[in-house]
Amino acid sequence: MKKHLFLLLTVLAICCIPCTDLEEKNKQLQEKITELQSQNQELSYLADHSEVVLANTEWKELTSEFNGQTYTIKVKLPRGYESETATYPVLYVTDAETNFGGITYIVQRLIKDQLIPPMLVVGIAYDTDYSTFYKLRSRDLTPIEDKELTFESNKKPDPTGGAGDFSKFLSQELFPFIAETYRINPEERALYGHSYGGLFGAYVLLNRPELFNRYLLLSPSLWYYDEMMLEEVNAANLDVEPTQLYMASGEFEGRIDDLQVEFVDRLSARNIENLAIEAEVMDNETHRTIFGPGFTNGMRYLYKDFKKR
């Protein structure tokens, strides 16, 4: 009898446990399942529909010892590369997951009009679904870890703080690989970055200025980590070789516009020898539409001294 009474009391106790915790855990599990299903569908779709071949383009894979990441490196060669012996400048592109096609097309048009020199475009991508891509770019392009960073309520922060390792990947792994594989001018390296990519460019300029001599940074996320780049610009040791910086954002970007202006003002106020700066807030442009006109204007500025053949 006592045994039956004990079992009855146990069942009643279990039944009286609030369901809130179980319901929340079940909700989180369902959300994770939905996310994984979505990623699987996207990867399957990309595997079946992403065979787009760009002329004069090669894809390589490179695994970094610094963060363990395997990168897909997309290399667009200038027309005539195979039949010539010349060396070429290189434009390195972050976020090549989404922008490589557009960038190479604009570069091709500018070369054809002899507004910029023939060059290699080297895109750095991850070859993954968009959700994972955004997590990886967040990790690679931010200069310090921010565990509190979130853009949506109740969303786990994306990984951050990997810009140091990513810059080592560039300097110690990617640059030597490109130099060994292609005919390039090792003294002519440009960097393109948008949003977090613009933040990364600002970080490199202030901390590793020897990596590039031309920077094209659009809509830089200078708000990151309490606007830390604005403080660094005052203290950075910028003893640079001749370097050009172009920054642009769209008039509808709010604080991004304001922080870009402040960053440029502080940098300009230091009167750094060998550093030329051009910056603008473009009329009628947004965080996304800035790409076309901003990239075009930036390339024309960075190579304005190019002598036409």
Residue frames as qw, qx, qy, qz and C-alpha x, y, z in Angstrom:
[[0.000, 0.885, 0.465, 0.000, 0.00, 0.00, 0.00],
 [0.305, -0.794, 0.105, 0.516, 2.81, 2.39, 0.92],
 [0.433, -0.116, 0.595, 0.667, 4.52, 1.59, -2.39],
 [0.209, 0.617, 0.653, 0.386, 1.38, 2.43, -4.36],
 [0.152, -0.929, -0.273, 0.200, 0.91, 5.63, -2.37],
 [0.418, -0.566, 0.311, 0.639, 4.51, 6.66, -3.10],
 [0.355, 0.178, 0.666, 0.631, 4.02, 6.10, -6.82],
 [0.064, 0.805, 0.568, 0.157, 0.80, 8.07, -6.78],
 [0.261, -0.881, -0.065, 0.390, 2.44, 11.01, -5.02],
 [0.444, -0.311, 0.482, 0.689, 5.36, 10.92, -7.49],
 [0.270, 0.459, 0.677, 0.507, 3.01, 11.03, -10.48],
 [0.076, -0.910, -0.407, 0.028, 1.08, 13.90, -8.94],
 [0.389, -0.713, 0.139, 0.566, 4.31, 15.79, -8.27],
 [0.401, -0.028, 0.593, 0.698, 5.46, 15.38, -11.88],
 [0.140, 0.666, 0.647, 0.343, 2.09, 16.52, -13.17],
 [0.204, -0.919, -0.273, 0.199, 2.33, 19.63, -11.02],
 [0.514, -0.309, 0.242, 0.763, 5.70, 20.71, -12.44],
 [0.307, 0.766, 0.048, -0.563, 5.22, 23.95, -14.45],
 [0.789, 0.383, 0.414, 0.244, 5.39, 23.35, -18.19],
 [0.167, 0.963, -0.085, -0.191, 7.03, 26.70, -18.92],
 [0.287, -0.651, 0.639, 0.292, 10.60, 25.41, -18.96],
 [0.578, 0.101, 0.784, 0.203, 9.70, 22.38, -21.04],
 [0.477, 0.789, 0.384, -0.040, 7.75, 24.49, -23.48],
 [0.049, 0.925, -0.281, -0.251, 10.65, 26.95, -23.85],
 [0.396, -0.426, 0.761, 0.287, 13.16, 24.15, -24.44],
 [0.585, 0.383, 0.706, 0.114, 10.83, 22.55, -26.96],
 [0.343, 0.915, 0.140, -0.159, 10.43, 25.89, -28.73],
 [0.116, -0.797, 0.516, 0.293, 14.20, 26.35, -28.91],
 [0.519, -0.120, 0.816, 0.226, 14.62, 22.82, -30.23],
 [0.547, 0.637, 0.543, 0.010, 11.99, 23.37, -32.90],
 [0.189, 0.948, -0.119, -0.228, 13.67, 26.63, -33.94],
 [0.290, -0.588, 0.695, 0.296, 17.02, 24.85, -34.24],
 [0.578, 0.200, 0.776, 0.152, 15.48, 22.06, -36.30],
 [0.441, 0.836, 0.311, -0.098, 13.86, 24.63, -38.58],
 [0.005, -0.884, 0.373, 0.282, 17.19, 26.48, -38.97],
 [0.416, -0.338, 0.799, 0.272, 19.04, 23.27, -39.83],
 [0.578, 0.467, 0.667, 0.059, 16.36, 22.25, -42.31],
 [0.312, 0.929, 0.068, -0.186, 16.57, 25.67, -43.96],
 [0.159, -0.739, 0.582, 0.299, 20.37, 25.47, -44.18],
 [0.535, -0.039, 0.820, 0.200, 20.18, 21.98, -45.66],
 [0.531, 0.693, 0.487, -0.022, 17.67, 23.11, -48.28],
 [0.157, 0.944, -0.166, -0.238, 19.81, 26.12, -49.15],
 [0.315, -0.549, 0.718, 0.290, 22.99, 24.07, -49.49],
 [0.581, 0.242, 0.765, 0.138, 21.16, 21.54, -51.67],
 [0.427, 0.855, 0.272, -0.112, 19.81, 24.33, -53.86],
 [0.011, -0.878, 0.392, 0.276, 23.24, 25.98, -54.18],
 [0.492, -0.280, 0.783, 0.258, 24.82, 22.65, -55.08],
 [0.533, 0.437, 0.707, 0.157, 22.33, 22.24, -57.93],
 [0.306, 0.877, 0.348, 0.125, 22.10, 25.85, -59.13],
 [0.248, -0.906, 0.152, 0.307, 25.39, 27.66, -58.44],
 [0.714, -0.022, 0.455, 0.532, 27.45, 26.44, -61.36],
 [0.311, 0.944, 0.084, -0.067, 28.01, 29.92, -62.79],
 [0.771, -0.035, 0.175, 0.612, 31.27, 30.19, -64.68],
 [0.049, 0.956, -0.036, -0.289, 32.93, 33.60, -64.87],
 [0.759, 0.585, -0.111, 0.263, 35.40, 34.04, -67.70],
 [0.436, 0.562, -0.438, 0.550, 39.08, 34.06, -66.74],
 [0.511, -0.605, 0.311, -0.526, 38.24, 33.06, -63.16],
 [0.587, 0.134, -0.781, 0.163, 39.83, 30.37, -61.01],
 [0.682, -0.612, 0.041, -0.399, 38.71, 28.97, -57.65],
 [0.476, 0.312, -0.735, 0.369, 41.17, 27.70, -55.07],
 [0.716, -0.637, -0.247, -0.145, 40.89, 26.45, -51.48],
 [0.355, 0.472, -0.522, 0.615, 43.16, 27.56, -48.68],
 [0.691, -0.595, -0.410, -0.008, 42.97, 26.44, -45.05],
 [0.023, 0.794, -0.324, 0.514, 44.34, 28.79, -42.43],
 [0.608, -0.047, -0.671, 0.422, 46.48, 27.60, -39.55],
 [0.019, 0.199, -0.359, 0.912, 45.38, 30.64, -37.55],
 [0.537, -0.020, 0.309, -0.784, 41.64, 29.93, -37.30],
 [0.400, 0.037, 0.916, -0.021, 41.21, 26.53, -38.95],
 [0.558, 0.603, 0.276, -0.499, 38.92, 27.98, -41.59],
 [0.501, 0.112, 0.667, 0.540, 38.97, 26.68, -45.17],
 [0.229, 0.661, 0.053, -0.713, 38.46, 29.63, -47.50],
 [0.652, 0.503, 0.498, 0.270, 37.33, 29.58, -51.11],
 [0.202, -0.585, 0.209, 0.757, 39.60, 31.96, -52.98],
 [0.588, 0.680, 0.435, 0.062, 38.14, 33.34, -56.21],
 [0.352, -0.475, 0.321, 0.740, 40.66, 34.84, -58.62],
 [0.551, 0.776, 0.299, -0.071, 39.59, 36.92, -61.61],
 [0.582, -0.192, 0.356, 0.706, 42.41, 37.34, -64.12],
 [0.250, 0.690, -0.067, -0.676, 42.59, 40.34, -66.46],
 [0.821, 0.543, 0.165, -0.068, 42.05, 39.71, -70.14],
 [0.555, 0.735, -0.351, 0.169, 45.27, 38.76, -71.88],
 [0.551, -0.695, 0.446, -0.122, 46.89, 37.48, -68.69],
 [0.912, -0.053, 0.388, 0.122, 47.89, 34.13, -70.21],
 [0.729, 0.552, 0.158, 0.374, 49.54, 35.68, -73.25],
 [0.094, 0.904, -0.195, 0.368, 51.47, 38.42, -71.42],
 [0.705, 0.014, -0.492, 0.510, 54.43, 38.58, -69.06],
 [0.082, -0.597, 0.159, -0.782, 53.44, 41.71, -67.14],
 [0.261, -0.233, -0.789, 0.505, 52.87, 41.79, -63.38],
 [0.255, -0.596, -0.457, -0.609, 49.59, 43.11, -62.01],
 [0.222, -0.287, 0.477, -0.800, 48.22, 44.92, -58.97],
 [0.303, -0.279, -0.911, -0.009, 45.78, 42.97, -56.81],
 [0.437, -0.361, 0.074, -0.821, 42.42, 43.97, -55.36],
 [0.191, -0.086, -0.941, 0.267, 41.46, 41.83, -52.34],
 [0.469, -0.318, -0.259, -0.782, 37.73, 41.57, -51.70],
 [0.161, 0.013, 0.846, -0.508, 35.99, 40.58, -48.47],
 [0.556, 0.351, 0.492, -0.570, 32.46, 39.12, -48.56],
 [0.194, 0.323, -0.696, -0.612, 33.11, 37.54, -51.95],
 [0.248, 0.268, 0.919, -0.148, 30.28, 35.13, -51.13],
 [0.284, 0.731, 0.564, -0.260, 27.85, 37.77, -52.37],
 [0.157, 0.899, -0.006, -0.408, 29.69, 40.50, -54.29],
 [0.515, -0.326, 0.587, 0.534, 32.39, 38.88, -56.43],
 [0.462, 0.483, 0.642, 0.376, 30.40, 38.87, -59.67],
 [0.090, 0.960, 0.265, 0.014, 29.36, 42.51, -59.39],
 [0.360, -0.802, 0.281, 0.384, 32.83, 43.67, -58.44],
 [0.545, -0.137, 0.630, 0.536, 34.60, 41.84, -61.26],
 [0.393, 0.680, 0.547, 0.292, 32.13, 43.23, -63.80],
 [0.041, -0.992, -0.061, 0.099, 32.68, 46.83, -62.68],
 [0.483, -0.603, 0.456, 0.442, 36.44, 46.29, -62.63],
 [0.573, 0.214, 0.648, 0.455, 36.28, 44.89, -66.16],
 [0.258, 0.870, 0.380, 0.177, 34.35, 47.95, -67.37],
 [0.230, -0.940, 0.133, 0.216, 36.76, 50.37, -65.71],
 [0.575, -0.330, 0.567, 0.488, 39.75, 48.56, -67.21],
 [0.515, 0.486, 0.595, 0.380, 38.18, 48.65, -70.65],
 [0.117, 0.958, 0.200, 0.167, 37.70, 52.42, -70.37],
 [0.626, 0.305, -0.272, 0.664, 41.32, 52.70, -69.18],
 [0.332, -0.801, 0.032, -0.497, 40.25, 54.33, -65.92],
 [0.666, -0.593, 0.444, -0.084, 42.12, 51.79, -63.81],
 [0.152, 0.535, -0.802, -0.219, 45.02, 49.45, -64.67],
 [0.812, -0.001, -0.538, -0.227, 44.47, 45.78, -65.51],
 [0.233, -0.485, 0.677, -0.502, 44.51, 43.85, -62.23],
 [0.396, -0.142, -0.907, 0.009, 43.74, 40.62, -60.45],
 [0.548, -0.440, 0.106, -0.704, 40.65, 40.52, -58.25],
 [0.369, 0.061, -0.898, 0.234, 40.99, 38.08, -55.36],
 [0.594, -0.447, -0.092, -0.663, 37.75, 37.32, -53.53],
 [0.069, 0.187, -0.885, 0.420, 37.69, 35.65, -50.10],
 [0.699, -0.203, -0.222, -0.649, 34.63, 33.44, -49.57],
 [0.422, -0.305, 0.764, -0.381, 33.47, 30.52, -47.42],
 [0.423, 0.066, -0.790, -0.439, 31.38, 28.46, -49.87],
 [0.050, -0.235, -0.889, 0.389, 28.53, 27.90, -47.43],
 [0.071, -0.725, -0.652, -0.209, 24.90, 28.86, -46.76],
 [0.050, 0.718, 0.031, 0.694, 24.02, 32.48, -46.00],
 [0.651, -0.732, -0.068, -0.190, 23.35, 31.96, -42.30],
 [0.857, -0.292, 0.047, 0.422, 26.77, 30.41, -41.74],
 [0.509, 0.489, 0.098, 0.702, 28.38, 33.00, -44.02],
 [0.173, -0.830, -0.029, -0.530, 27.12, 35.86, -41.86],
 [0.781, -0.621, 0.038, 0.054, 28.41, 34.16, -38.71],
 [0.827, -0.017, 0.112, 0.551, 31.85, 33.61, -40.25],
 [0.320, 0.633, 0.080, 0.701, 32.15, 37.16, -41.61],
 [0.448, -0.842, -0.031, -0.299, 31.14, 38.47, -38.18],
 [0.852, -0.429, 0.086, 0.287, 33.98, 36.47, -36.67],
 [0.737, 0.152, 0.181, 0.633, 36.62, 37.42, -39.24],
 [0.266, 0.623, 0.196, 0.709, 35.88, 41.10, -39.75],
 [0.413, -0.863, -0.099, -0.273, 35.43, 42.37, -36.16],
 [0.362, 0.632, -0.517, 0.450, 38.49, 43.47, -34.18],
 [0.075, -0.259, 0.754, -0.599, 37.48, 42.46, -30.65],
 [0.246, -0.321, -0.912, -0.068, 35.05, 39.96, -29.15],
 [0.343, -0.152, 0.178, -0.909, 31.65, 41.35, -28.15],
 [0.062, -0.164, -0.981, 0.086, 29.58, 38.68, -26.39],
 [0.207, 0.503, 0.554, -0.631, 26.65, 41.06, -25.95],
 [0.175, 0.280, -0.425, -0.843, 26.28, 41.94, -29.61],
 [0.307, 0.377, 0.874, -0.005, 22.85, 41.13, -31.03],
 [0.125, 0.007, -0.352, -0.928, 20.59, 42.48, -33.74],
 [0.582, -0.321, -0.518, -0.538, 17.43, 40.57, -32.83],
 [0.546, -0.485, 0.406, -0.549, 15.84, 39.96, -29.45],
 [0.860, -0.215, 0.422, -0.190, 16.72, 36.60, -27.87],
 [0.838, 0.507, -0.187, 0.072, 19.21, 35.82, -30.63],
 [0.805, -0.410, 0.139, 0.405, 22.55, 34.33, -29.63],
 [0.055, 0.880, -0.286, -0.375, 25.35, 36.74, -30.60],
 [0.847, 0.495, -0.153, 0.116, 27.35, 35.81, -33.69],
 [0.796, -0.293, 0.010, 0.530, 31.02, 35.01, -33.05],
 [0.186, 0.971, -0.046, 0.145, 33.23, 38.10, -33.09],
 [0.443, -0.822, 0.340, 0.113, 36.79, 39.23, -32.54],
 [0.876, -0.002, 0.380, 0.296, 38.71, 37.29, -35.21],
 [0.425, 0.903, -0.063, -0.003, 40.13, 40.19, -37.24],
 [0.270, -0.760, 0.581, 0.106, 43.61, 39.59, -35.83],
 [0.646, -0.080, 0.745, 0.147, 43.69, 35.97, -37.02],
 [0.634, 0.673, 0.380, 0.019, 42.08, 36.93, -40.32],
 [0.197, 0.941, -0.262, -0.090, 44.72, 39.58, -40.98],
 [0.410, -0.524, 0.731, 0.150, 47.43, 36.98, -40.23],
 [0.721, 0.305, 0.619, 0.068, 45.75, 34.66, -42.72],
 [0.479, 0.874, 0.072, -0.035, 46.01, 37.41, -45.31],
 [0.026, 0.897, -0.438, -0.049, 49.60, 38.40, -44.66],
 [0.334, -0.507, 0.795, 0.021, 51.17, 35.01, -43.94],
 [0.553, 0.131, 0.822, 0.029, 49.08, 32.63, -46.04],
 [0.548, 0.714, 0.428, -0.083, 46.97, 34.26, -48.73],
 [0.171, 0.914, -0.254, -0.265, 49.46, 36.90, -49.93],
 [0.265, -0.500, 0.779, 0.270, 52.32, 34.37, -50.35],
 [0.583, 0.273, 0.765, 0.035, 49.96, 31.93, -52.08],
 [0.474, 0.838, 0.227, -0.148, 48.84, 34.57, -54.60],
 [0.016, 0.852, -0.451, -0.266, 52.45, 35.71, -55.14],
 [0.398, -0.306, 0.841, 0.201, 53.61, 32.15, -55.81],
 [0.530, 0.386, 0.755, 0.007, 50.71, 31.29, -58.10],
 [0.399, 0.833, 0.365, 0.118, 50.21, 34.44, -60.18],
 [0.500, 0.239, 0.040, 0.831, 52.25, 37.23, -61.73],
 [0.220, -0.905, -0.360, -0.055, 51.58, 40.13, -59.42],
 [0.236, 0.603, -0.286, 0.706, 53.17, 43.33, -58.22],
 [0.561, -0.385, -0.661, 0.315, 53.59, 42.60, -54.47],
 [0.204, -0.164, -0.269, 0.927, 53.78, 46.31, -53.69],
 [0.336, -0.085, -0.243, -0.906, 50.34, 47.02, -55.16],
 [0.202, -0.323, -0.920, 0.096, 47.63, 45.63, -52.86],
 [0.330, -0.261, -0.023, -0.907, 44.19, 47.17, -52.47],
 [0.014, -0.227, -0.917, 0.329, 41.44, 46.15, -50.03],
 [0.383, -0.301, -0.324, -0.811, 37.70, 46.45, -50.59],
 [0.174, -0.258, -0.882, 0.353, 35.26, 46.09, -47.71],
 [0.335, -0.447, -0.292, -0.776, 31.64, 47.03, -47.01],
 [0.709, -0.578, -0.143, -0.378, 29.92, 47.35, -43.61],
 [0.819, -0.514, 0.221, 0.128, 31.86, 44.92, -41.37],
 [0.800, 0.281, 0.151, 0.508, 34.35, 44.78, -44.23],
 [0.162, 0.823, -0.034, 0.543, 34.74, 48.55, -43.93],
 [0.618, -0.750, 0.183, -0.152, 35.28, 48.15, -40.19],
 [0.914, -0.138, 0.199, 0.326, 37.95, 45.53, -40.90],
 [0.577, 0.590, 0.066, 0.561, 39.63, 47.88, -43.36],
 [0.176, -0.883, 0.136, -0.414, 39.76, 50.63, -40.74],
 [0.817, -0.533, 0.218, 0.029, 41.23, 48.17, -38.25],
 [0.861, 0.151, 0.166, 0.456, 43.93, 47.07, -40.71],
 [0.321, 0.787, -0.002, 0.528, 44.79, 50.65, -41.66],
 [0.343, -0.839, 0.219, -0.361, 45.31, 51.58, -38.01],
 [0.765, -0.495, 0.407, -0.062, 46.99, 48.37, -36.86],
 [0.723, -0.062, 0.567, 0.389, 48.58, 46.69, -39.90],
 [0.354, 0.821, -0.006, -0.448, 48.99, 49.52, -42.43],
 [0.110, -0.525, 0.730, 0.423, 51.77, 47.66, -44.22],
 [0.538, 0.195, 0.820, 0.006, 49.31, 45.10, -45.57],
 [0.429, 0.687, 0.536, 0.237, 47.72, 47.37, -48.19],
 [0.276, -0.180, 0.079, 0.941, 48.53, 50.63, -49.92],
 [0.298, -0.157, -0.329, -0.882, 44.97, 51.32, -51.14],
 [0.083, 0.275, 0.861, -0.420, 41.73, 51.04, -49.17],
 [0.332, -0.227, -0.418, -0.815, 38.17, 51.24, -50.52],
 [0.088, -0.219, -0.855, 0.463, 35.81, 51.16, -47.54],
 [0.317, -0.364, -0.408, -0.775, 32.05, 51.58, -47.87],
 [0.652, -0.537, -0.169, -0.508, 29.55, 52.13, -45.04],
 [0.427, 0.248, -0.763, 0.418, 32.08, 51.10, -42.37],
 [0.646, -0.591, -0.459, -0.150, 30.54, 49.73, -39.15],
 [0.308, 0.415, -0.442, 0.733, 32.46, 52.17, -36.96],
 [0.594, -0.536, 0.058, -0.597, 29.74, 51.92, -34.28],
 [0.867, -0.069, -0.492, 0.044, 31.15, 48.51, -33.32],
 [0.708, -0.293, -0.434, 0.473, 32.20, 48.01, -29.69],
 [0.257, -0.858, -0.231, 0.380, 31.43, 51.52, -28.48],
 [0.407, 0.910, -0.047, 0.068, 33.01, 53.13, -31.53],
 [0.766, -0.483, 0.214, 0.366, 36.44, 51.74, -30.66],
 [0.673, 0.344, 0.267, 0.598, 37.98, 52.70, -34.02],
 [0.046, 0.917, 0.101, 0.382, 37.35, 56.37, -33.28],
 [0.571, -0.788, 0.220, 0.064, 39.53, 56.05, -30.20],
 [0.831, -0.107, 0.343, 0.426, 42.20, 54.07, -32.01],
 [0.522, 0.707, 0.193, 0.436, 42.51, 56.65, -34.76],
 [0.172, -0.958, 0.135, -0.185, 43.83, 59.11, -32.18],
 [0.600, -0.646, 0.469, 0.048, 46.54, 56.77, -30.89],
 [0.931, 0.249, 0.218, 0.152, 47.54, 54.64, -33.88],
 [0.359, -0.597, 0.450, 0.558, 51.16, 54.79, -35.04],
 [0.711, 0.620, 0.331, -0.026, 50.65, 55.52, -38.71],
 [0.150, -0.662, 0.534, 0.504, 54.09, 55.66, -40.24],
 [0.784, 0.383, 0.481, -0.083, 52.95, 54.56, -43.69],
 [0.351, -0.038, 0.594, 0.723, 54.31, 54.19, -47.18],
 [0.283, 0.093, -0.236, -0.925, 52.28, 56.16, -49.78],
 [0.070, 0.322, 0.935, -0.133, 48.72, 55.04, -49.07],
 [0.287, -0.155, -0.270, -0.906, 45.31, 56.06, -50.37],
 [0.094, 0.306, 0.862, -0.394, 42.02, 55.75, -48.51],
 [0.321, -0.195, -0.376, -0.847, 38.55, 56.16, -49.99],
 [0.059, 0.284, 0.857, -0.425, 35.46, 55.97, -47.77],
 [0.324, -0.145, -0.320, -0.879, 31.82, 56.45, -48.70],
 [0.122, 0.326, 0.875, -0.336, 28.38, 55.89, -47.24],
 [0.026, -0.521, -0.625, -0.581, 24.82, 56.77, -48.26],
 [0.133, -0.358, 0.157, -0.911, 22.89, 59.75, -46.94],
 [0.732, -0.367, -0.184, -0.544, 20.22, 57.45, -45.46],
 [0.743, 0.028, -0.624, 0.239, 22.60, 55.55, -43.17],
 [0.560, -0.797, -0.137, -0.178, 22.25, 57.69, -40.06],
 [0.574, -0.756, 0.291, 0.120, 24.99, 57.00, -37.51],
 [0.832, 0.080, 0.324, 0.444, 27.17, 55.26, -40.09],
 [0.376, 0.780, 0.130, 0.484, 27.39, 58.56, -41.97],
 [0.303, -0.923, 0.114, -0.208, 28.12, 60.54, -38.83],
 [0.775, -0.506, 0.322, 0.200, 30.81, 58.16, -37.59],
 [0.761, 0.339, 0.256, 0.490, 32.48, 57.99, -40.99],
 [0.177, 0.882, 0.020, 0.435, 32.69, 61.80, -41.08],
 [0.512, -0.821, 0.233, -0.096, 34.12, 61.88, -37.56],
 [0.883, -0.167, 0.300, 0.321, 36.64, 59.13, -38.34],
 [0.619, 0.540, 0.187, 0.538, 37.85, 60.95, -41.45],
 [0.076, -0.936, 0.050, -0.341, 38.02, 64.28, -39.60],
 [0.677, -0.676, 0.285, 0.060, 40.14, 62.78, -36.83],
 [0.848, 0.047, 0.320, 0.421, 42.39, 60.98, -39.29],
 [0.443, 0.735, 0.149, 0.491, 42.81, 64.07, -41.45],
 [0.290, -0.937, 0.082, -0.175, 43.59, 66.21, -38.40],
 [0.798, -0.455, 0.270, 0.288, 46.69, 64.11, -37.75],
 [0.350, 0.859, -0.311, -0.208, 48.22, 65.25, -41.07],
 [0.812, -0.244, 0.501, 0.172, 49.84, 61.88, -41.63],
 [0.113, 0.643, -0.563, -0.507, 52.58, 62.01, -44.22],
 [0.075, 0.178, -0.908, -0.373, 52.00, 59.76, -47.25],
 [0.169, 0.405, 0.881, -0.174, 48.30, 59.22, -46.45],
 [0.199, -0.024, -0.316, -0.927, 45.81, 60.65, -48.99],
 [0.181, 0.354, 0.838, -0.375, 42.12, 60.57, -48.04],
 [0.298, -0.105, -0.396, -0.862, 38.93, 61.02, -50.03],
 [0.044, 0.309, 0.892, -0.328, 35.51, 60.59, -48.40],
 [0.304, -0.118, -0.262, -0.908, 31.90, 61.35, -49.23],
 [0.361, 0.303, 0.767, -0.435, 28.34, 60.80, -48.09],
 [0.026, 0.069, 0.696, 0.714, 26.49, 60.08, -51.32],
 [0.464, 0.107, 0.117, -0.871, 23.06, 61.56, -52.00],
 [0.797, 0.133, -0.097, -0.581, 20.05, 59.25, -52.24],
 [0.600, 0.258, -0.757, 0.013, 21.97, 56.09, -51.32],
 [0.803, -0.494, 0.081, -0.323, 21.36, 53.49, -48.62],
 [0.537, -0.543, 0.645, 0.020, 23.49, 50.89, -46.88],
 [0.755, 0.150, 0.621, 0.147, 22.89, 48.51, -49.79],
 [0.580, 0.774, 0.230, 0.111, 22.70, 50.82, -52.79],
 [0.173, -0.895, 0.338, 0.233, 26.02, 52.46, -51.91],
 [0.775, -0.157, 0.531, 0.304, 27.81, 49.50, -53.47],
 [0.653, 0.568, 0.373, 0.334, 27.52, 50.43, -57.16],
 [0.224, 0.920, -0.022, 0.320, 28.37, 54.15, -57.14],
 [0.499, -0.808, 0.313, -0.002, 30.62, 53.92, -54.08],
 [0.820, -0.155, 0.441, 0.329, 32.75, 51.11, -55.47],
 [0.607, 0.628, 0.269, 0.406, 33.00, 52.76, -58.90],
 [0.002, 0.963, -0.097, 0.252, 33.95, 56.16, -57.49],
 [0.656, -0.666, 0.345, 0.085, 36.37, 54.57, -55.07],
 [0.832, 0.075, 0.377, 0.400, 38.23, 52.62, -57.73],
 [0.446, 0.772, 0.151, 0.427, 38.52, 55.70, -59.92],
 [0.254, -0.932, 0.200, -0.164, 39.94, 57.69, -57.01],
 [0.782, -0.472, 0.367, 0.176, 42.41, 55.03, -55.89],
 [0.694, 0.062, 0.483, 0.530, 43.84, 54.70, -59.39],
 [0.269, 0.926, 0.188, -0.188, 43.40, 58.29, -60.57],
 [0.108, -0.796, 0.475, 0.359, 47.12, 58.53, -61.32],
 [0.734, 0.087, 0.637, 0.218, 47.03, 55.51, -63.60],
 [0.112, 0.559, -0.411, -0.712, 48.51, 56.45, -66.93],
 [0.828, 0.412, 0.235, -0.297, 46.53, 55.22, -69.90],
 [0.656, -0.124, 0.590, 0.455, 48.38, 53.02, -72.30]]
